[in-house]
């Protein structure tokens, strides 16, 4: 059977004070009142039975995820007791699924991406599922057709293509994964035409990714075996608590994809954005005549230009005079005011807040 797994564990510190330790960026209602998680979920519903959509998140976020996706069965939200990066998360959900469905095919997506048009992703997912169900030892990743020489993204180098019966997309062999390049190298990648942005989305058989984890990350084998044996038993949660923390902290790219054979890619020529910062709002929300990005129920801006004004509180008025290239982000107990060019220093600011106020505002 086919399953979709939404990875929803990131904190999104660059969207503080809206995103918090117990309220991550994927459940912020910044997109016409919808969350990134909801948007991702809705993209998957035309393809997957709702009972086969699973969300992986941190323990602290489980309740807000269930609130946002209230129609999802409660047990379809799996809460990780600790942060162990994507290899551990994917190992966990694959282990659970194979206990009940040894032939499970999984599409892995992340909750914090903007992808449009959705129809192109949906067709690519259908093609990937078809290909993997016919080639169970292979794995698929999705590469985004680059639109500029990004130095902030990893790349996939594609090789020869082949056609897949009943698929509209070509399937490319993956020759190599490349880490975030410098500007000169990124320009070479763009000019070469063989390189795609690494989207962090995958399709594979659960048993295949587990076999690759066993081969390339053997220290994950015993923890996953212990969790599998205890799952759906009275000691499920205690075993998860005890053994999940013993999984290595490593991404699935480093752990498996860069080493494995039979890795393939589908090209996605879509509008794709990782919503990781306030500046990214400019790519998804129309600006006013003075190029201000405003996400607020009520606002009055006088002589303001090129600024970002954000609040989820529809009853709160934000009024500003003479702002230029500024970020103002309001939440019930904290407000951020900074120059757009300084927004990358948010992590430093949060460390100061931790030192002076503890965890209260984090």
C-alpha positions in Angstrom: 0.0 0.0 0.0 1.1 3.6 -0.6 1.7 6.0 2.3 2.6 9.7 2.6 4.9 10.8 5.5 5.0 14.5 6.3 8.1 15.6 8.2 7.0 18.3 10.6 9.6 18.5 13.3 11.5 21.8 12.5 11.3 24.7 14.9 11.8 27.6 12.5 13.8 29.9 14.8 14.1 32.5 12.0 10.4 33.2 12.3 10.5 34.1 16.0 8.5 35.4 17.9 5.7 33.8 15.9 7.4 30.4 15.9 8.3 28.9 19.3 9.6 25.8 20.9 6.1 24.5 21.3 4.6 26.2 18.2 6.8 25.6 15.1 6.6 27.5 11.8 4.6 24.8 10.0 1.5 25.6 12.2 1.6 29.4 11.8 -1.4 30.7 10.0 0.4 33.0 7.6 -1.1 31.8 4.3 -4.6 33.2 4.0 -5.3 31.8 7.5 -3.8 28.4 6.6 -0.7 26.7 7.8 2.2 25.3 5.8 1.3 21.9 7.3 -2.3 22.2 6.1 -1.2 23.2 2.6 1.1 20.2 2.5 -1.7 17.9 3.7 -4.1 19.2 1.1 -1.6 18.6 -1.7 -1.5 14.9 -0.7 -5.2 14.2 -0.2 -6.0 13.7 -3.9 -3.4 10.9 -4.0 -3.5 9.2 -0.6 -6.2 7.8 1.6 -6.4 10.0 4.6 -5.7 6.9 6.8 -2.4 6.5 5.0 -1.1 10.0 5.7 1.3 10.1 8.6 2.9 13.1 10.3 6.2 12.8 12.1 6.8 15.6 14.6 8.4 16.3 18.0 6.6 15.4 21.2 6.2 19.2 22.0 4.3 19.7 18.7 2.0 16.7 18.6 -1.0 18.4 20.1 -0.9 21.5 17.8 -0.3 19.2 14.8 -3.4 17.2 15.7 -5.4 20.4 16.2 -4.4 21.7 12.7 -5.2 18.3 11.0 -8.2 17.3 13.1 -9.5 14.9 10.5 -6.3 12.8 10.7 -6.5 9.7 12.9 -4.9 10.4 16.2 -2.4 7.6 15.8 -1.3 8.9 12.5 0.7 11.6 14.3 3.9 10.0 15.5 5.8 12.0 18.1 9.6 11.7 18.3 10.8 12.0 21.9 14.1 13.6 20.8 15.6 15.3 17.8 17.6 12.8 15.7 17.5 14.4 12.2 15.9 12.8 9.2 17.6 9.4 9.2 16.2 8.6 12.6 12.7 9.9 11.8 12.5 8.0 8.5 13.9 4.9 10.2 11.2 5.1 12.9 8.2 5.5 10.5 9.5 2.8 8.2 10.0 0.4 11.1 6.4 1.0 12.3 4.9 0.6 8.8 6.7 -2.6 7.9 5.4 -4.2 11.1 1.9 -4.0 9.6 2.6 -3.7 5.9 5.9 -5.3 4.8 5.4 -4.0 1.2 4.6 -0.4 2.2 5.7 2.3 -0.2 6.4 5.7 1.3 6.5 9.2 -0.1 8.4 11.5 2.3 7.7 15.2 2.2 8.4 18.1 4.4 5.8 20.4 6.0 7.6 23.8 5.5 7.7 24.0 1.7 5.7 26.1 -0.7 5.2 24.2 -4.0 3.1 25.4 -6.9 1.4 24.4 -9.0 0.4 21.4 -6.8 -0.7 19.4 -9.9 2.9 19.0 -11.0 4.0 17.6 -7.7 1.0 15.3 -7.6 1.8 13.9 -11.0 5.5 13.4 -10.0 4.4 11.6 -6.8 2.1 9.3 -8.8 4.9 8.5 -11.3 7.4 7.9 -8.4 5.0 5.5 -6.7 4.4 3.7 -10.0 8.1 3.4 -10.6 9.0 2.2 -7.1 6.2 -0.3 -7.0 7.6 -1.8 -10.2 11.2 -1.4 -9.1 11.2 -2.1 -5.3 15.0 -2.0 -4.8 15.3 1.5 -6.3 14.8 4.9 -4.5 13.5 8.2 -5.9 14.3 11.7 -4.9 12.9 14.9 -6.4 15.1 17.6 -7.8 13.9 21.2 -8.3 14.8 22.8 -11.6 17.0 25.7 -10.4 16.1 29.2 -11.3 19.3 30.9 -10.0 22.7 30.0 -8.7 21.8 29.3 -5.0 24.6 28.9 -2.5 22.1 27.9 0.3 20.8 24.6 -1.2 22.3 21.2 -1.9 22.3 19.9 -5.5 21.7 16.6 -7.3 23.7 15.8 -10.4 21.5 13.9 -12.8 22.7 11.3 -15.3 20.9 9.3 -18.0 17.2 9.3 -18.2 14.8 6.4 -18.8 11.1 6.2 -19.4 8.7 4.5 -17.1 5.6 2.8 -18.4 2.5 4.7 -17.3 4.6 7.7 -16.1 4.5 11.2 -17.5 7.9 12.2 -16.0 11.3 10.8 -17.0 13.3 9.0 -14.4 17.0 10.1 -14.1 19.8 8.3 -12.5 21.5 10.3 -9.8 25.3 10.5 -10.3 26.1 12.5 -7.2 24.8 14.6 -4.4 26.6 18.0 -3.9 26.7 20.1 -0.7 25.9 23.8 -0.6 28.4 25.3 -3.1 30.2 28.6 -3.2 28.9 31.2 -5.7 31.4 30.3 -8.5 30.5 26.6 -8.2 26.8 27.3 -8.0 27.0 29.3 -11.3 28.8 26.3 -12.9 26.0 24.0 -11.8 23.3 26.3 -13.2 25.1 26.6 -16.6 25.8 22.8 -16.8 22.1 22.0 -16.8 22.6 18.6 -15.1 22.1 19.9 -11.6 18.9 20.2 -9.6 18.2 21.6 -6.2 17.9 18.9 -3.6 14.3 19.1 -2.3 14.5 16.6 0.5 11.5 14.7 -0.8 11.7 11.0 -1.5 9.7 7.8 -2.5 10.9 4.3 -1.7 9.8 1.0 -0.2 9.9 1.1 3.6 11.9 -2.2 3.6 14.4 -0.8 1.0 15.3 2.3 3.1 15.6 0.1 6.2 17.9 -2.3 4.3 20.0 0.7 3.3 20.0 2.1 6.8 21.2 -1.3 8.1 24.0 -1.3 5.5 25.2 2.3 5.8 24.2 3.2 9.3 24.4 -0.1 11.3 24.3 1.6 14.6 20.6 2.3 13.9 19.7 -1.3 13.6 19.3 -2.3 17.2 17.3 0.8 18.3 14.9 0.4 15.4 14.5 -3.4 16.1 13.7 -2.7 19.8 11.2 0.0 18.8 9.6 -2.3 16.3 9.2 -5.2 18.7 7.6 -3.0 21.4 5.3 -1.0 19.0 1.6 -1.3 19.8 2.3 -2.9 23.1 2.1 -1.7 26.7 5.8 -0.8 26.6 5.7 1.1 23.3 6.3 4.6 24.8 8.9 3.6 27.3 10.8 1.7 24.6 10.6 4.6 22.2 11.9 6.9 25.0 14.8 4.6 25.8 15.9 3.6 22.3 15.1 6.5 20.0 17.7 8.7 21.7 20.3 6.0 20.8 19.8 6.6 17.0 22.7 8.6 15.4 22.0 12.3 14.7 22.4 12.4 10.9 20.4 13.3 7.9 19.1 10.7 5.5 21.2 12.3 2.7 24.5 11.8 4.6 23.5 8.5 6.1 22.2 6.8 2.9 21.5 8.7 -0.2 25.0 9.8 -0.9 26.2 6.2 -0.6 23.5 4.1 -2.0 23.0 2.5 -5.4 19.9 2.7 -7.5 19.1 6.2 -6.6 17.0 8.1 -9.1 15.4 11.5 -9.5 12.4 13.1 -11.0 12.7 16.7 -12.2 10.2 19.2 -10.8 9.8 22.4 -12.7 7.7 24.2 -10.0 7.7 27.2 -7.8 9.4 25.9 -4.7 10.3 27.7 -1.5 11.4 26.7 1.9 9.6 29.0 4.3 12.6 29.6 6.6 12.6 33.3 7.1 10.4 36.4 7.1 12.1 37.5 3.9 10.6 34.4 2.2 7.1 35.9 2.7 7.9 38.2 -0.2 7.8 35.2 -2.5 4.4 34.1 -1.5 2.5 37.2 -0.5 1.7 40.2 -2.7 3.2 43.4 -1.6 1.4 46.8 -1.4 2.2 49.8 -3.6 5.2 50.6 -1.4 6.6 47.0 -1.5 5.5 46.3 2.1 4.6 42.7 2.9 1.7 42.8 5.4 0.2 39.8 7.2 -2.2 41.4 9.6 -5.9 41.7 10.2 -5.5 45.4 10.8 -2.6 47.8 9.9 -2.0 51.4 9.1 1.3 52.3 7.5 2.4 55.9 6.9 5.4 56.5 4.6 6.7 52.9 5.1 8.6 51.1 2.3 10.1 47.6 1.7 9.1 46.4 5.2 7.6 43.2 6.5 4.7 43.5 9.0 3.4 40.2 10.5 0.9 39.2 13.2 -1.5 36.3 13.5 -3.7 38.3 15.9 -6.5 39.6 13.6 -7.8 41.9 16.4 -4.4 43.6 16.9 -3.7 46.8 15.0 -0.1 47.4 13.8 0.6 51.1 13.0 3.9 52.4 11.8 5.4 55.6 10.5 8.5 56.0 8.3 9.7 52.4 8.4 12.0 51.3 5.6 13.6 47.8 5.1 12.3 46.8 8.6 10.7 43.6 10.0 8.0 43.9 12.7 6.7 40.6 13.9 4.1 40.7 16.7 3.0 37.9 19.0 0.9 38.0 22.2 4.0 38.1 24.5 6.9 39.2 22.3 7.6 41.6 19.4 10.6 41.5 17.0 11.8 44.8 15.4 14.8 44.6 13.2 16.4 45.7 10.0 15.8 43.2 7.2 19.5 42.9 6.6 20.0 41.9 10.3 17.3 39.2 10.4 19.9 36.5 9.9 21.1 37.3 13.5 17.9 36.0 15.1 19.7 32.9 16.5 22.1 35.2 18.3 19.3 37.3 19.7 17.5 34.1 20.9 20.6 33.1 22.8 20.6 36.4 24.6 17.0 36.0 25.4 17.7 32.6 26.8 20.5 33.9 29.0 18.5 36.8 30.4 14.9 35.4 30.5 15.3 31.7 30.4 12.9 29.6 28.3 9.8 31.8 28.9 9.9 33.6 25.5 11.4 30.8 23.5 
